[in-house]
């Protein structure tokens, strides 16, 4: 059995430029993917503590560098 995963960038993708938060629709989409058994990870240049709390299965961050 294969494991499916999706990796989402935060700034400019999950949070569009000029906005400060993830939309409710996008947060719901993350939850829906996870309900389907798809692992969802965040990737960002932000510090790990700045990753939006959407219940990601993990995050790859570069601590703001």
KAMO-V488605 format. One record per helix or strand of 2 or more residues. SS is the DSSP state (@ for helix, = for strand). FROM is the first residue (numbers start at 0). TO is the last residue. If there is no record, write none. Layout:
ss;from;to
SS;FROM;TO
SS;FROM;TO
This chain:
ss;from;to
=;4;8
@;23;34
=;38;43
@;47;49
=;57;60
